[in-house]
Amino acid sequence: MTKPIPDGLEGIIPHLCVEGASEAMDFYAKAFGAEIICKAPTPDGKRLMHGHMTIDGNPIYICDDFPEMCDGQSRNPKALGNTPVTIHRFVTDCDAAVKKAEEAGATVTFPPQDTFWGDRYAMVTDPWGHIWSLATRIKDTTPEEMEAGSKAFFG
């Protein structure tokens, strides 16, 4: 019997749209340790209809931009000029993860720093325009500490 929800694909799965999905998957493998599960190219081999990879065992889908399927509108971050979405990942060493991503070709947009919410936190933008935040928990904060830290930061 076919399962309506395949094993390992429960919950929310980010689905990234880029120009150059196959190359992006290779970058994610190098920068973030992604495991490539499959690449399904178009019949002409020029674009990926579907890519499936995992990072830390969690699925991520990716495809090339297909404006012809979206009322002629491109939906990749570079075509839009930005993205409102940040992909967040906890790592054991924020600084090392940022260095690895930068060496693979990401741009550091928020260098690693200790934050009032208790994380060593940074942000990088990948070559396709997606923003990744990387964090290592360094301190468990109470709601009161979080509030005081927020007031100090924003005040």
C-alpha positions as CSV (number, residue, x, y, z in Angstrom):
1,M,0.0,0.0,0.0
2,T,1.3,3.5,-0.9
3,K,1.8,5.7,2.1
4,P,0.1,9.2,1.7
5,I,3.1,10.7,3.4
6,P,6.4,9.1,2.6
7,D,8.8,8.1,5.4
8,G,11.2,10.8,6.2
9,L,9.2,13.5,4.5
10,E,6.9,14.4,7.3
11,G,6.4,18.0,8.3
12,I,7.5,21.1,6.4
13,I,10.0,20.9,3.6
14,P,11.7,24.0,2.4
15,H,11.6,24.2,-1.4
16,L,14.1,26.6,-2.9
17,C,13.9,28.1,-6.4
18,V,17.1,29.2,-8.1
19,E,18.8,29.7,-11.4
20,G,21.2,26.8,-11.6
21,A,19.7,24.3,-9.2
22,S,22.2,21.5,-10.0
23,E,25.1,23.8,-9.2
24,A,23.4,25.1,-6.1
25,M,23.0,21.5,-4.8
26,D,26.7,20.9,-5.3
27,F,27.4,24.2,-3.4
28,Y,25.1,23.1,-0.5
29,A,26.9,19.8,-0.3
30,K,30.3,21.7,0.0
31,A,29.1,24.6,2.2
32,F,26.6,22.9,4.5
33,G,27.3,19.1,4.1
34,A,24.1,18.4,2.2
35,E,23.6,14.9,1.0
36,I,22.2,14.8,-2.5
37,I,19.4,12.3,-2.9
38,C,18.3,12.9,-6.5
39,K,18.4,15.4,-9.4
40,A,15.6,15.2,-11.9
41,P,16.5,17.3,-15.0
42,T,14.2,18.5,-17.7
43,P,14.3,16.3,-20.9
44,D,16.8,18.8,-22.5
45,G,19.1,18.5,-19.4
46,K,19.3,22.3,-19.0
47,R,17.3,22.7,-15.8
48,L,16.3,20.7,-12.8
49,M,12.6,20.0,-12.4
50,H,13.2,18.6,-8.9
51,G,16.2,18.2,-6.6
52,H,16.1,16.4,-3.3
53,M,18.8,16.7,-0.7
54,T,19.1,16.5,3.1
55,I,21.0,18.6,5.6
56,D,21.4,17.0,9.0
57,G,18.9,14.4,7.9
58,N,16.2,17.0,7.1
59,P,14.8,17.2,3.6
60,I,15.2,20.2,1.3
61,Y,13.8,20.4,-2.2
62,I,15.2,22.6,-4.9
63,C,14.3,23.4,-8.5
64,D,15.3,25.8,-11.3
65,D,13.1,28.8,-11.9
66,F,10.2,28.0,-14.4
67,P,8.6,31.4,-15.1
68,E,6.5,29.7,-17.8
69,M,4.7,27.8,-15.0
70,C,4.1,30.9,-12.8
71,D,2.3,33.3,-15.1
72,G,5.6,34.4,-16.6
73,Q,7.0,35.5,-13.2
74,S,10.4,34.5,-12.0
75,R,10.5,33.5,-8.3
76,N,14.2,33.1,-7.5
77,P,15.8,35.6,-5.1
78,K,18.2,37.0,-7.7
79,A,15.3,37.8,-10.1
80,L,13.3,39.3,-7.3
81,G,16.2,41.3,-6.0
82,N,16.0,39.8,-2.5
83,T,14.3,37.2,-0.4
84,P,12.0,37.5,2.7
85,V,13.0,33.9,3.8
86,T,15.9,32.9,6.0
87,I,16.9,29.3,6.4
88,H,18.0,28.7,9.9
89,R,20.4,26.0,11.1
90,F,21.8,25.2,14.5
91,V,25.5,24.0,14.3
92,T,28.0,22.9,16.8
93,D,30.5,25.7,15.8
94,C,29.0,28.8,14.3
95,D,32.4,30.4,13.3
96,A,33.6,27.2,11.6
97,A,30.3,26.8,9.8
98,V,30.4,30.4,8.5
99,K,34.1,29.9,7.4
100,K,33.1,26.7,5.5
101,A,30.2,28.5,3.8
102,E,32.4,31.5,2.9
103,E,35.1,29.3,1.5
104,A,32.5,27.5,-0.6
105,G,31.4,30.9,-2.1
106,A,28.8,32.3,0.3
107,T,28.9,36.0,1.3
108,V,29.0,36.8,5.0
109,T,26.2,39.4,5.7
110,F,26.2,39.3,9.5
111,P,29.5,38.1,11.0
112,P,29.4,35.7,13.9
113,Q,28.7,37.4,17.2
114,D,27.3,36.5,20.7
115,T,23.7,37.6,21.0
116,F,21.4,38.7,23.8
117,W,19.1,35.7,23.1
118,G,21.9,33.3,23.9
119,D,23.3,32.2,20.5
120,R,26.5,32.7,18.7
121,Y,24.8,33.8,15.5
122,A,25.7,34.8,11.9
123,M,24.1,35.1,8.5
124,V,25.4,34.3,5.0
125,T,23.9,34.7,1.5
126,D,24.5,31.8,-0.9
127,P,25.5,32.5,-4.5
128,W,21.8,32.1,-5.5
129,G,20.5,34.8,-3.2
130,H,19.1,32.6,-0.3
131,I,19.9,33.7,3.2
132,W,21.1,31.2,5.8
133,S,21.4,31.9,9.5
134,L,23.8,29.8,11.5
135,A,23.7,29.6,15.3
136,T,25.3,27.8,18.2
137,R,23.5,28.0,21.5
138,I,26.0,29.3,24.1
139,K,23.7,30.3,26.9
140,D,20.2,29.4,28.0
141,T,18.4,32.7,28.7
142,T,15.4,33.3,30.9
143,P,12.5,35.4,29.6
144,E,13.6,38.2,31.9
145,E,17.2,38.1,30.5
146,M,15.8,38.0,27.0
147,E,13.6,41.1,27.7
148,A,16.5,43.0,29.3
149,G,18.8,42.1,26.4
150,S,16.2,43.2,23.8
151,K,15.7,46.5,25.6
152,A,19.4,47.1,25.7
153,F,19.9,46.1,22.0
154,F,17.0,48.1,20.6
155,G,16.9,50.9,23.2
